Amino acid sequence: MLHADDGAAPHPRLDELIATMERLRAPGGCAWDREQTHASLVQYLVEESAELVEAIESGSDAEMVEELGDVLYQVLFHADLATEEGRFTLEDVAAHMTQKMVGRHPHVFGDVVAETPDAVVANWEAIKAVEKAHRTSVLDGIPAGMPGLALADKSLGRAAKVGVTVDAAPVPATEEELGAQLLALVAGARDAGLDAERALRSALRGLRDDVRAAEIADTGDSHG
């Protein structure tokens, strides 16, 4: 559990970290911290996120603590910048996330019944569809800057929702074997002077075109 049960302040070390951030960015604090912007911090957010993933996959608890702290610090940094600019605060971020999680879990905070993970996901997607009703494509909301393989997996899942599929290649039985096969494909591409990441992103652009064509056709049919 995240909350302390001894009657003390729930998160004294978190409060201390927030105070440390504010001190570093206050007049007379750190010149480097003072000159940062949301845009200048993006590279560090990407880097720290990647290091956290690595720690989760193969690191120790100590490494996870360190990398979680680095990612948390990025969140606090962006919130402090926004507070200084009069745009929003850390409390706004927390309040929005609480509202979102409560709203997306009516089986916990409401009367909806969802006793299996699949039922939970189905409810989540239905609620999200209502919240994001302004979106015009199933592809909306997918960050284009995601790594190619992650972007492909996400895009394929969304494409299937409008009936667009890609012929699946035979794959080995385990992720270990699959990883070796993917690595061998990249090695072959490298030897042939081909850029595997660029090739995958090019194929994904074609998939996106197919999805949007299917969506336009579906809209035309519904109004025909």
PyMOL commands that set and color helices and strands:
alter all, ss='L'
color gray80, all
select helices_A, chain A and resi 12-25+31-35+38-58+61-85+90-104+106-109+117-131+148-160+175-191+196-223
alter helices_A, ss='H'
color red, helices_A
deselect
rebuild
show_as cartoon
